[in-house]
């Protein structure tokens, strides 16, 4: 059996998940129509800061934290009626994560092309 490369997995995910631009994400966020979820790890946030108005759910905990019975959802921190918009550093992990959420049954899921790096360039506010 051939082992797929991470690049192959990301390419396959990109075929089935919705990819949006940082500008589209900014519009959704400004209209309060999405949950902006940062799936980078804690060290990345400490080093580079985080996007204002985003939730931090590390990639390793995403499926557990976003389930309707999780504390995040139960405590009304996440509104699953809104679009779930994921981002990571550059877009690879968020594409894989969006595919995983689609497999869980979430329909209204997207990820941001270019991730945190491009979001910062496009004017998202960073908190340190």
Beta strands, then each sheet from edge to edge (+ up, - down):
strand 1: 18-20
strand 2: 34-38
strand 3: 50-51
strand 4: 55-56
strand 5: 83-87
strand 6: 109-112
strand 7: 126-127
sheet 1: 1+ 6+ 5+ 2+ 4+
sheet 2: 3+ 7-
end
